């Protein structure tokens, strides 16, 4: 068997093994969420708001956001640590990344990451930290819907590490291990989660193409706990008038357990045009999600080389979701995204600035900014 054929066979076998492992049932005594994201969800109806730590589904990186989220196969820079860790294997230089994402109701999501290629690029190590903060929010009640005058704060945090490995010049795989933490008014919950991905890259009829499979947020369930759940249970007078009763005692309320927003992605991308001046990239992503029906993302990027030191890119995409109905004219653009980026090389330092606009329908518009450095 020719050497190249053996490589392809080995890569295919490894991919099948990975898919079988990812598809195996994952619920057990450890509380691991189901690996089938669609299991238990009513067909055709949204499950948004029924999972824990849904901040994990906020898309990271203006390039990916502008392409509608069709990025798992196309990811080849540091934001692959969010989209598909196998894409980190394309890095040839160290990279540092910071992004700020504006959300409705003055909520802000900030993410930072770093990645370092090792062993001549054979494998790449990375780390990241993301924080969703709400600031002070006024407490409301059933009887005081306008506010009580008291305030609370909440934040969500995810931090972890990643490793990507080049099995050959055509196949890479990656793994992310992260801790997920949420704090709402002093009540906290934690989980350990994993992201796994593969990327197979080849040429078809002279066109560079990539195929990726990704599982995101597969991990333990989350349950709130904390001192605020402790309550005093008053004594009971079992025999009235006989001074015989139980003593006051301390109890703890038990909260429900919720799964993480797990998703499985099948993604494809192709360089439709790639020469010294222009690169035209098209991408497709189909996702089975545990917190909403199947979503489909389409995206494109046109990059132009301005000179030897700089280049610019323009991007557009659309994410098709099925968890809102009867949208009026002002919300029908939900899922549309646009963006641009500029890259400049200064000696051995490469600076990239990106921006993305995203239409969230009834929730308004969303703006994302990022700054990254390669060296």
N, C-alpha and C positions, 0 to 999 in steps of 0.2 A: 504494500500500500504506500503511495507517495507520502512524503513527510507532511505536505500541506493538507492532504486529505485526513491524515491521522490527527492533525491539530484541530480541524473542523469537527471531526467525530468526537474527540475528547471534550471540546467546548460544548457541543450539543448535549453530550451525556451529563456534563456538569450542570448545564442549564436545566435539564429535565429533573435531575436530582434536587436542585434548589427549589424548583416549583413544587415538587412532591412534598418537600419538607415544609414549605410555606403553607401548603394547602392542608396539611394534617391538622386534625382537631387539636386545639390548644387550650381548652378549658379543663381545669383539674383542680386539685386541692390547693394549688398556688393562687387561684383566682385569675388566671390568665384569660383575657378576653377571647372571644371566638375569632378564629382566623378567617372565617367566611364573613366579610363585612356586611353582606346583605341578610344574614341569618337573623330571624326574629323580627324583622322590620316589615310592616304592612306594605304590600306592593303598591307603588304609585303614590304613597304618602311620605311627606317629609318627616324625618326624625330629628331635625335641628332642635337643639335645646334639651334633648333626652340623653346626651352623653356627657361625660366629665371632660374637663379641660379642652373645651372646643376651641380655645385660642390656638391650639396646635394646628388647626386647619387654615389659619391665616397665611396666605401665600407670602413668601419672603423673596425679596430681590426684584427691583423694577424691571429687569430684562424679562424674567419669567412672567411677572404680572402683566406686562404689556403684551406678551404673546398669549394671553388668555389662560395661562397655566399649562399650556401644551409644551412642557419643558423637561419631562423626565428623561426622554431620549436625547434631547439637545443639550442638556446640562454639561458644560465642560469647564466651568470655573467654580469659584468657591461656594456659590449658593447651591451647588449640587449637594452640599451637606444637608440641605433641607429637602430637595426634590428627589435626588437619587444618588446615594453615596458612591455608587460605581462611577459617576461622572467625575469625581475627584481624581481619578486615575489619569485624566487628561492633563492635569496640572504639570507644568515643567518648571515653575518657579514658586517660591513662597508667596503667599497671598494673604492679605488682611482685609477685612470687609466690615462695614458698618452701615446699617440702614435704619431709617425712621419711617414708620407707617402710621398715617393718620387714620383714625377710626371714628365712627359716629359717636356723639355725646362726649366729645373731648377726650376720648380714650386713645392712648398712644401705645404703639408696639415698637420696641427697640430691639434690634438684634445685632450681635457682633460675632465674627468668626475668624479663625486663623487656620491655615493649612500649610504643611511642609512636605514636599516630595523627598523621599529617601531612597538610598540604594539605586542611584541613577534613574530615578523615576519608577522603579519597580513597584513600590507601594507608597502611599501617601497617608500621613496622619493629620487629623484635624480636630479642632475643638470649637465649641460655640456656646453662647449664652444669649437667651432671649427673655425679655421682661415685658409683660403687659400691665400697665398701671392705669388706674381709673381716677386717681386723685380723690379728694374728699367728696363724698356724696351725702346729701341730706337724707335722713331716715324718714320714711313715710309709713303710715299705718292705715288700717281700714277706716279709723275714725278721724285721722289727720292726714288726708291724702295730699295736702299742700305742703306737708313737712312738719316735723316735730321740733325743729330747732337743734336737734342733735345730728351729728355726722359720723360716718364710718368710712373706712378706706378698704380697698381690695387690690390684690396684685396676683399675677400668675407668672410662674418662672419655669423655664426649661433649660437645662444645661447638660452637656455630655461631650462625648468624644466619638471620633469616626476613624475608620481605616478603610482604604481602598487598595485593591491589589490588581495588577496587570498580569493575568494568566498567560496572555500572549499579546501580539500586536493587534488582535481582533476582539479580544474578550476581556472584560474587567468586571469585578464584583466589589461591593462595598457593604459595610455594616456600621450603623450608628447605635450607640447605647446611651440613653439619656435618663435623667431624673426629672420628673414632673412634679411641681409643687404649686399649690394654690392656697391663698390666705384671704378669707373674707370675714371681716369683723372679728378677727381673732380665732376663727375656726379654720383649721388646716386639713389638707389631704395631700397624700403623696402617692406616686406610682413610679415604676420602672418600665420603660418602653424601648422598643427596638424598631429601627428602620432598616430594611434590607433591599438591595437593588442589584441588577445586572445590566450590562450594556454590551451588545454585540454590534460591531461596526464592520462594514464591508462595502464593496462597490457593486452596484447593479446597473448594467448597461452604461458603465462609465460614470455613474452618479454615486457619490458617497452617501450611504444610508446607515441609519442606526436603529436598532430595535432594543427596547428596554422593558423589563418587568420590575415592578417596585411594590413593596408592602410598607406602609407607613403606620406608625403608632400602634403597633401590636404589643400589648403589655398587660400589666396587672390592673385590676379594677381600683377605683378610688372611693373612699368613704370619709366624710368630714368627721373630725373629732376635735376635742379641746375643752378647756375648763368651762366655757360658756354653756356647755351641754349638761353640766352638773346642776342638779336641782335638789332642794330640800323637800322630802316627803313628810307631811305632818303625821303626828301620831294618830292612831285609830283607837277610838273608845269601843273595844269589843263588847264589854259588858257595861252598859251605861249605869252609872250610879254605884258601881262596885269598885271603882278606882283600879280597875285592871285593864291595861291597854298596852299597846306597843310604844316603844320609844321613837322619837323622831329619827329619821335616817337619811343618808345621802344616797342619791341615785344618779345615774347617767343616762341621758336620752341616747338612743341608738339611731343613727341616720341610715338611709338606704345606700346601697353600693351601686356605682354606675361604671359602665365600660368606657374605654377611651374611644375617640372617633377614628376607628381603623379604616383604612382604604387600600384597595389593590388597583394598580395602574398597569395598563398595557399601552406603550407609547412607541411612536415612530417619527423619525425625522429624516429629511433629505436635503442635501445641498444642491438645489436646482441650478445654481450658477455659482461658480467659484473661479475667479481669475485674479490677476494682479490688482484690479481696480474695484471689483464688486464681488459681493457674496450674497446670494439669495437663499435663505433658509425657510423651509416649510415644515410644520410639525403637527402631529395629531396625538391626543391623549384621551383614553377612555378609562373612566374610574368607576369601580364598584365601591360605594361608600356605606358605612354603617349609620351615618347620621342624615342621609338624604338619598333619593333615588340615583340611578346611574347618571353620571355627568359626562359630557363630551366637550373637549377643548380643541380649538383650532388656532394656530398662530403662525406668524411669518415675521421675518426680520430681513431687512435690506441694509447691508453694511457697505460703506464706500470708503476706500482708502484715499485720504486727502493728500498726504505726502508720506515720506519715510518715517515721520514721527507721530502722525496723528491719523485718526479715522473717526467716522461718525456712523451711527446706525439709527434706523427708524423702524418701529415695530408696531404691529397691530394684532389683535386676537379677539376671540369670543369664546366665552364659556357658557355652554348651554346647560341649564339646570331645570328641574321639574318641580321644585318645591314652592312655587308661587303660581297662583292662577288669577285670571281676569285682571291682568295689569292694564292700567290706562295708558294713554299716549305718552305721559311724562316718565313712565317707568319701563317702557317696552325696550329700551336700550340696555336693560340689565344684562350684564355679562360682557358688554363691549369694553375693550381696553386699548389704549394707545400709549406710545412712549418713545423715548429717544435716548441715545447715549453718546458720550464723547470720550475718546481714548487718546492719551498723549504720552509719548515716551520721552523721558528726561534722563539721559544717560542710561544707567542700569535700572532706573525706577520707572514703572508704568503706572500711570494714574488714570482711573476710569470713574466717570461720573454718569449716573443713570437716573432717569425719571420715568414714572408711569402714572397714567390716569386710568381709573377703573370705575365703571358705572355699577352701583350696587342697587339700582332700582328704587324701591321704596325707602331704602336707607340713605339715598343720596349718592354723592360722588366720593371717591377715595383717591388720595394722592400718596405716592411712595417715592422716596429719595434714597440714594445710596452713594457711598464713596468707597473705593477699594484701591489697594496698592499691591503691585507685584514687584518683587526685587530678588 
